[in-house]
Every structure is written in C-alpha cells, then in structure tokens.
Amino acid sequence: MAANAWQQVEWIAAEALNHLEDALVITQLTAKDKTAEFNNKPNGYAVGSTIDIRTNPVYTANEFAAGGDIVTQGIRSSVRSLSIEKLFDVSVAMSAREKRLDFDGFSEQVIKPAAYALAERCDTHVGTKILEAAGLYSSATLFGDANDMALAKQSATFQQLSSTGRFCLVNDTLEARLLGATYMNTFNSRGDSGERVFNEASMGRAMGMDFFSALNFPVQSHVSGTMICATNNTSGTKNLVGDSVLTVDTQTASKNVKAGDRLKVAGVRRPLKVLTAIADTDATTSVVLADPINEIIPDNAAVTVVSSGATYDVMGAIFDDSSIAVAMPMLDPASDKPSFTVSSNGYSIRVVQGYDITKKSETMSLDILVGAKAYDPRRITLLGDNQ
C-alpha cells in the first residue's frame, strides 16, 4: 500500500473490520445474525435501539376421532427483545510517528491491536448471553471421563431442538481438563484426523460435537434451591404452553427455589428456568418462569430442582450457531470529521479521525455497536462443575 496511511480512512475501516472478524470467537460460533432487522431505516441506531424476535412455537399433535371436532391451538411463540446494549470504543492519540507509517506499519501498530481489543469486549458481552440457557447438566466429575461427556450430550439432546451443527464451548479450566484426558486426545476416540491436532480455539471433534475454547467464557457460580412439589393444572386451565408461570401444589415445607434454578418436571424433556426466587415454597402456588412453557406439562407431575442443593460453577455449554441473536448495526459517519463506516457479514465498524484544538492533538477512534440475546434458550445447555 502507499505511504501516509493516516489519510486513507476507508482503507483503515476495511482493515479494522477484517481483524475484528478474525479475532471474534464466541460471537462467530454462536451468532444468529439479526443485524439486517435493524436496517429498516438509513441511520440513527444507538444504544437502546430495540427489535422483537420470536422463537419457534410448540404444538401438540392430537389424534382425530371420526365424527369429532378438531382442536385448534393458538400460536404461542416466545417473544424476546433484542436491544443494542453496548457502544465499544478504542480511541488512539496519534503522534507524528504513527501518521508517517505506511499502511502495513500502521496496521500493526494501530489498527490490529485496536480491532482485537474491540473483539475481546464484544466476545465478553455476547458470552454473557450463554447464561440465559434453559438447559443444565452438572456433575461432580464434569468431563472427567467419556461416560460423563456422554451424559452431558444426552442432556443436550433432550434439551435442543436440533442435533445438527452442535458444538461444545468451554472455558480455560475445562479446556485443560479435556486436553489431559486420554479419551479426548486419542484420535481414534475423537474420530478426528491426526493432522488436526488441538489448535487455536478449535479442539477437535468428539461424540458428534465440535469442541472450542474461549478465554472470555462467562463466569458464574450458582447455589441451587431444594424445592419439591407437583404440578397443578387446575382442570386444564393452568400450565399451558405459552404460560410464564408454573402452578404447583403439595409443596414440602422449608424448601426454597432460587432465581436461575432449572426445574425438572417428570415426563417433560426440558427443564424450566426460574425467574423469581422463593425463600420458602411451602405456601406458594406459582413459580414465575424466565421463559414461557414450551412443552405439554402433565398434571400432578413431580417437580424437583436440577442439581438440588448443589453449588456449581459454569465451565462450558453445549449449543449451536442459532442459539444467540447478535446485531451490530452501522454507526452514522461523523458529519464534521473524516470518517468511514464499513459492514460485512453482519459486523460493522466505524473509524473517525479528529483534531482536539484544546489539547493540540489528533485522535483516531474505532467503535462498534453491539446487541445480543439468547435467541432460543432451549438450544443451550450449560455445563456445571459441582463443588
């Protein structure tokens, strides 16, 4: 490229976007791109801009009896809001030295490290949405052997809508455990070719899942409640698909339920996530849920807390590339300063150059808008390590 890269703001923006995409790990793996849904107006997007997203509705297949009537069902899909929550910025004070660099030097000294810093903040934010998962598998020996991994996969199979494109994302602690496990690093056991040894974020494939690691995986420790009760459908008027409250009875005294607990209902494949804590469940008749009921709830079915009474650390998750909705709409170019905004594959970055007359200095600013939400929490199964 030509010298004096500082003046080529369009080149700077394009180069920054390339490095941003390359550096994203969690965002690229999990994202269901929703940027296009924000592009219904030419500009003006900012923190707080919001759209509604709908997950797949669930229906019941009824057997039709000759001479009888059909049973109509409403469309009870879950509606979730996706908001632009973050405006991440890296602003660099430019000296005469940086302004004299050719494009390659400018990229190494300024563009690449700035883009990597933005990617890290983006991944960290998007990663927090993994914790909105409806599913949970926890174990005192998480991934300690192949049998435990098989049980985790079984839990995810019950939890997820699809088995295609499934992967497992782990933090650095669980990554170290896996790399030291014979069952995982033996090629024949993993079903992976010898030349694809553990590299970068990709750790290979095992049990029908691709394994990846991320230093920015979210940190969470949870102490589970101990509620024991049964469902009470109240003559077919409660606990319907689409309801956001689970109605129960026959509660046991001195039990509790915590916000974030996953409730296992006998005869139901997927757990229900608790939104509001209840200190003593003896007198309660309803539990507020984080997401609407999406399966048929049997009447008088036993209800227990997954990993009842245990303390676990979230160390990974099993999910797919449609689990989390991510949007990165374009920022408006600055009207009074050299600037350029570039977008590709749902990602966008803006570069603005400016001169501060009060400080007699020039600055280059790179910034991105980011919004994320668990698109369908049913697709995500957390991996908890019991303490």
NORTAPE-V227555 format. One line per field, one symbol per residue. psi: psi as a letter, one per 40 degrees, with the letter a starting at -180 (. if undefined). burial: 1 if it has 16 or more other C-alpha atoms within 10 Angstrom, else 0. Layout:
psi: ???
burial: ???
This chain:
psi: iiifddegddddddddddddddehcddddehhheddeefeidaeiihehiihihihihihhihhhheaiihihihgihhihhihdihhihhhhhidddeeiiddddddddddddddddddddddddddedeeidihhiiefhfdiddddddddddddddidieifiihhiaddddddddehdddehdddefiidegihibeheahhfeihhiihdehihhhhhiafhhaiigegfeeifiheiehhhiafihifiihiheihhhhhehdiihhhdhihdhedeieihhidiiheihhiifihhihhfheihihheaihaaefdhhhhgihihihdeihihhiihfeiiiihhiihhddefiiihhhiihhiiihdgddehhihhhh.
burial: 000011001111111110111011111111111110010000001100010010000110000000000000000111110111111111000100011010100110011111110111111111111111111111100111010110111011111100100111111101100100001110100100000000001111110011111111110001111111111110000111111111111111001111111111110001111110110111001111111111101111111111110111111111111111111111101000011111100111111111000000010111111111111111111111110
